[in-house]
Amino acid sequence: MKRFPTGRAMRSRAGMKFSRLAAAALLAAGAAAAHAQSSVTLYGSLDAGVAYISNQAGHANWIAEQGGAQPDRWGLRGSEDLGGGNKAIFLLENGFSTLTGNTIKAGAMFNRQSWVGLQSDRLGTVTIGHMTPFNFDWLGPYSTAYLGQNWYMFHPGNIDELANTSVVQIDNAVRYVTPDFAGLKFAGMFAFGNTTNFAVGRKYSVGANYANGPFKASVVYSNENNRTPNVAVLGGPTFQGQPVGTYAASNVQNMGAGLSYVIGPWLLHALYTRVKLESPGQSDTYQSWDGGANFATGAANQITFGVANTTLSGKRWTQVQLGDVYSLSKRTQVYVSGVYQHASGNGAVTAVNTISPSSTSGQLVVMTGMHHSF
């Protein structure tokens, strides 16, 4: 005779079924929560416009220009929550040209940055890979070029590495940044030369960064072996007894300090950088003073102004910048900006970034364009 389950047995089986369903729901919820704790963000910037050059090899010129206000780039930024205030993090970033679609550095996909690391709220952040120097990360934001959104205002030759030209990045590097102590952070970086001679290509840097309300300040020191700074654009066929096109410094000591302060509609900023270039039996010092102010005429518009003075081996370059940036939205701006540079002393030629020299001691570059970030 077939027996039918009693009420108690039916309730028991129903309870088991409910428990299984509940467990499955909890597992699904747990999986969803775990998925939500990991994220990957696609971001980027496109910038294009036109520029007028007063004198380029003896002639005025009009050019299409990219990256005039901000560099063209795209990247992937990601993190995974490991619990307890700890995260695994990574960054991949490529520099390219909006005008041509080409990468800035041929053969290098992630020419701007590529690194992986661990971040802890309590212990700080460690990253390993291909990274930008502290001069770019912590000093560059105080320059007129950065705050005035004008690529041409970076200092001649970019010897102080404030601009990301896809050649200043440091390979084979390990970086540590402390947690935030009431707005103050310390950091250190070491880069391996990856040769059998441990000293060849070795680099190390230390720095401190402070941000509290309207005041910000940073100081950085770097020591780099076997670096090839771009002295070719600064005039003269040789430097420290070497042809400028193949010049290599046996040691470079790169240091600087910067600060900014916001007062009402005004943003005031100042920066000093000093680079000691050494090769056997030779030593020269490149230094720049840079300062200026931004004035917000309204919520969407700001006027930018700045000056910079750079010297090296009896040569001097003085630059002045004036511009206007109007925000159509949080992501889109239009701008117009002008830079005038005067070169003097010891055979110096004009050395506005990426612009070939003037046939005279002065050069004016006026650009207008549009920038969009995503």
C-alpha positions in Angstrom: 0.0 0.0 0.0 1.4 3.4 -1.0 1.8 5.7 1.9 1.2 9.4 1.6 3.4 11.7 3.6 2.1 13.0 6.8 1.7 16.7 7.5 4.9 16.8 9.5 6.9 15.0 6.6 5.4 17.4 4.1 6.4 20.4 6.2 9.9 18.9 6.6 10.3 18.4 2.8 9.0 21.9 2.2 11.5 23.3 4.8 14.4 21.5 3.1 13.3 22.9 -0.3 13.1 26.4 1.2 16.5 26.0 2.8 18.0 25.0 -0.5 16.4 27.9 -2.3 17.5 30.3 0.5 21.1 29.0 0.3 21.1 29.4 -3.5 19.8 32.9 -3.1 22.5 33.7 -0.6 25.2 32.3 -2.9 23.9 34.3 -5.8 23.8 37.5 -3.6 27.3 36.7 -2.4 28.5 36.3 -5.9 26.8 39.6 -6.9 28.4 41.4 -3.9 31.8 40.0 -4.8 31.4 41.1 -8.4 30.4 44.6 -7.2 33.6 44.9 -5.2 35.7 44.8 -8.4 35.6 47.6 -10.9 37.3 48.6 -14.2 36.9 52.1 -15.5 37.6 53.3 -19.1 38.7 56.9 -19.2 40.4 59.3 -21.6 40.9 62.8 -23.1 40.8 64.2 -26.6 42.1 67.6 -27.5 42.5 69.3 -30.9 42.7 72.8 -32.4 44.8 75.1 -34.5 47.9 77.2 -33.7 49.5 80.3 -35.2 53.3 80.5 -35.0 54.9 84.0 -35.6 58.2 82.7 -36.9 59.3 79.2 -37.7 62.6 79.0 -39.6 62.0 82.5 -40.8 58.3 82.2 -41.8 54.9 82.5 -40.0 52.9 79.3 -40.0 49.5 77.9 -39.2 49.3 74.2 -38.0 46.7 71.8 -36.7 47.6 70.8 -33.2 46.6 68.1 -30.7 47.0 68.0 -26.9 47.4 71.7 -26.6 45.5 72.0 -23.4 45.6 68.4 -22.1 47.4 65.3 -23.6 45.4 62.9 -25.7 45.2 59.6 -23.9 43.0 56.7 -22.9 43.3 54.2 -20.2 41.9 51.4 -18.0 41.9 51.8 -14.2 40.8 49.0 -12.0 40.6 47.8 -8.4 39.5 44.7 -6.4 38.4 45.0 -2.8 40.4 42.4 -0.8 38.6 43.3 2.5 39.9 45.0 5.6 40.6 48.3 3.8 42.9 46.6 1.2 42.7 46.7 -2.6 44.5 45.3 -5.6 44.9 48.1 -8.2 46.2 48.5 -11.7 46.5 51.2 -14.4 47.1 51.0 -18.2 47.4 54.2 -20.1 48.2 55.0 -23.8 49.1 58.4 -25.3 47.9 59.0 -28.9 47.2 61.8 -31.4 43.6 62.8 -32.1 44.7 64.3 -35.4 46.4 61.1 -36.8 45.2 58.3 -34.5 48.8 57.2 -34.0 50.3 56.4 -30.7 52.8 59.0 -29.3 55.5 56.4 -28.9 55.7 53.9 -31.7 55.7 50.3 -30.7 54.6 51.0 -27.1 50.9 50.3 -26.4 50.8 51.7 -22.9 53.5 54.3 -23.3 52.2 56.6 -20.5 51.7 54.1 -17.7 51.4 50.4 -16.9 51.5 49.1 -13.4 49.9 46.9 -10.8 49.9 47.1 -7.0 48.3 46.9 -3.6 46.6 49.7 -1.7 46.0 49.7 2.1 44.1 52.4 4.1 46.5 51.6 7.0 49.8 50.8 5.4 49.9 52.8 2.1 50.3 51.9 -1.5 52.9 49.8 -3.4 53.0 49.7 -7.2 55.3 48.0 -9.7 55.8 48.7 -13.4 56.2 51.5 -15.9 55.3 54.8 -14.1 55.6 58.6 -14.3 58.2 60.4 -12.2 57.3 62.4 -9.1 58.3 65.6 -11.0 55.3 64.9 -13.3 52.9 63.7 -10.6 53.6 66.2 -7.8 55.5 69.2 -9.3 53.9 69.5 -12.7 50.5 70.5 -11.3 52.0 73.8 -10.0 53.4 74.8 -13.4 51.8 77.5 -15.6 51.7 74.9 -18.4 49.4 72.7 -16.3 47.3 75.3 -14.6 47.1 77.5 -17.7 46.3 74.4 -19.8 49.0 75.3 -22.3 51.5 72.6 -23.5 53.8 75.2 -25.0 54.5 76.7 -21.5 56.5 73.6 -20.3 60.1 74.6 -19.8 62.5 74.3 -22.7 63.5 70.7 -23.5 61.4 69.4 -20.6 64.7 68.7 -18.8 62.9 68.9 -15.4 60.4 66.2 -16.5 57.2 68.2 -15.7 55.5 67.2 -19.0 54.6 63.6 -19.9 56.3 63.2 -23.3 56.2 59.3 -23.2 60.0 59.3 -22.7 60.2 60.6 -19.1 58.5 57.5 -17.7 60.5 55.2 -15.5 60.7 51.5 -16.3 61.2 48.5 -13.9 60.1 50.7 -11.0 58.8 50.0 -7.5 57.0 52.9 -5.8 55.7 53.3 -2.2 53.3 56.1 -1.0 52.4 56.4 2.6 48.8 56.8 3.9 47.5 60.3 4.2 48.6 62.0 7.5 46.2 65.0 7.9 46.9 65.9 4.3 50.6 65.0 4.2 52.0 62.1 2.2 55.6 60.8 1.7 56.8 58.6 -1.2 59.8 56.8 -2.6 60.6 55.1 -5.9 63.4 52.8 -7.0 64.0 51.7 -10.6 66.2 48.8 -11.6 68.5 49.2 -14.6 68.0 45.5 -15.3 71.6 45.1 -16.5 74.5 43.1 -15.1 76.0 46.4 -13.8 73.5 47.3 -11.0 74.4 51.1 -11.2 73.6 51.4 -15.0 70.2 52.9 -15.5 69.4 53.0 -11.8 67.0 55.7 -10.5 65.6 56.6 -7.2 63.3 59.4 -6.0 61.8 60.7 -2.8 59.1 63.3 -2.2 56.5 64.8 0.0 53.1 66.2 -0.9 50.7 68.3 1.3 47.1 69.3 0.6 44.8 71.0 3.1 42.0 73.2 2.1 43.1 76.0 -0.2 46.8 75.3 0.3 48.9 72.7 -1.5 52.7 72.1 -1.6 55.2 69.5 -2.8 58.9 68.8 -2.8 60.7 66.2 -4.9 64.3 64.9 -5.3 65.4 62.4 -7.9 68.8 60.8 -8.8 69.0 59.1 -12.2 72.0 57.3 -13.9 72.5 57.2 -17.6 69.7 59.5 -18.7 69.4 61.1 -22.1 67.8 64.6 -21.6 66.7 66.4 -24.7 69.4 69.1 -24.9 69.3 69.1 -28.7 66.5 71.7 -28.8 68.4 74.2 -26.7 71.0 75.4 -29.3 74.5 74.5 -30.2 76.0 71.4 -31.8 77.5 69.9 -28.6 76.9 69.8 -24.9 79.4 68.7 -22.3 81.7 67.7 -25.2 79.1 65.3 -26.7 77.0 65.8 -29.9 73.6 67.1 -28.7 71.7 64.4 -30.7 73.4 61.6 -28.7 74.1 63.3 -25.4 73.8 61.1 -22.4 74.3 62.2 -18.8 76.1 59.8 -16.5 74.1 61.2 -13.6 71.2 63.6 -13.3 70.0 65.1 -10.0 66.5 66.5 -10.4 64.8 68.4 -7.6 62.1 71.0 -7.1 59.4 72.5 -4.9 56.0 74.0 -5.7 52.9 75.4 -4.0 49.5 76.9 -4.7 46.9 78.8 -2.8 43.2 79.6 -3.5 41.9 83.0 -2.4 38.3 83.6 -3.5 38.3 83.6 -7.3 42.1 83.6 -7.5 44.4 80.6 -7.8 48.0 81.6 -7.1 50.9 79.2 -7.9 54.7 79.1 -7.9 57.3 76.5 -8.8 61.1 76.1 -8.8 63.0 73.2 -10.4 66.8 72.6 -10.5 68.5 69.8 -12.6 72.2 69.0 -12.3 73.5 67.3 -15.4 76.8 65.5 -15.1 79.1 63.5 -17.5 82.7 62.6 -16.9 84.6 65.8 -16.0 81.5 68.0 -16.8 78.7 69.6 -14.8 75.9 72.0 -15.7 72.8 73.2 -13.9 69.4 73.8 -15.5 66.9 75.7 -13.4 63.5 77.3 -13.8 61.4 79.7 -11.9 57.7 79.6 -12.8 54.7 81.4 -11.3 51.3 82.8 -12.2 47.6 83.2 -11.4 44.2 82.0 -12.6 41.2 84.2 -12.1 37.6 82.8 -12.3 35.4 85.4 -13.9 32.4 83.1 -13.3 31.5 79.5 -12.6 32.4 78.4 -16.2 35.2 80.7 -17.2 38.8 81.4 -16.0 41.6 83.7 -17.2 45.1 82.2 -16.9 48.4 84.0 -16.7 52.0 82.9 -16.0 55.7 83.6 -16.5 58.7 81.3 -16.5 62.4 81.9 -16.6 64.8 79.0 -17.5 68.7 79.0 -17.6 71.4 76.6 -18.6 75.1 77.1 -19.4 74.7 80.9 -20.0 71.5 80.5 -22.1 68.2 82.0 -20.9 64.6 81.5 -22.0 61.8 83.8 -20.7 58.2 82.8 -21.4 54.9 84.6 -20.8 51.4 83.0 -21.1 47.9 84.5 -21.3 44.8 82.5 -21.9 41.1 81.9 -21.4 39.3 78.6 -20.7 35.5 78.3 -20.9 33.8 75.2 -19.7 30.8 74.1 -21.7 30.2 71.3 -19.2 32.2 69.4 -16.6 33.8 67.3 -19.4 34.1 69.8 -22.3 36.1 73.1 -22.6 37.0 75.5 -25.3 40.1 77.7 -25.0 42.4 80.3 -26.5 45.9 80.9 -25.3 49.1 82.5 -26.3 52.8 82.0 -25.4 55.7 84.3 -26.1 59.2 83.1 -25.6 62.5 85.1 -25.8 65.9 83.3 -26.0 69.1 85.0 -25.1 72.8 84.3 -24.3 75.5 81.9 -25.5 73.9 80.9 -28.8 70.4 80.1 -27.4 67.6 79.5 -29.8 63.8 79.6 -29.1 62.7 76.2 -27.7 58.9 76.3 -27.4 57.8 72.7 -26.9 57.5 70.7 -30.2 57.9 73.9 -32.3 61.0 74.3 -34.4 63.1 77.4 -33.6 62.5 81.0 -34.8 65.0 82.7 -37.0 65.0 85.5 -34.4 65.3 85.5 -30.6 61.5 85.7 -30.1 58.6 83.4 -31.0 54.9 83.8 -30.4 52.5 80.8 -30.5 48.7 81.4 -30.3 46.4 78.4 -30.1 42.7 77.7 -29.9 40.9 74.4 -29.6 38.5 72.1 -27.8 39.1 69.5 -25.0 36.8 66.7 -24.0 37.3 64.1 -21.3 35.4 60.8 -20.8 
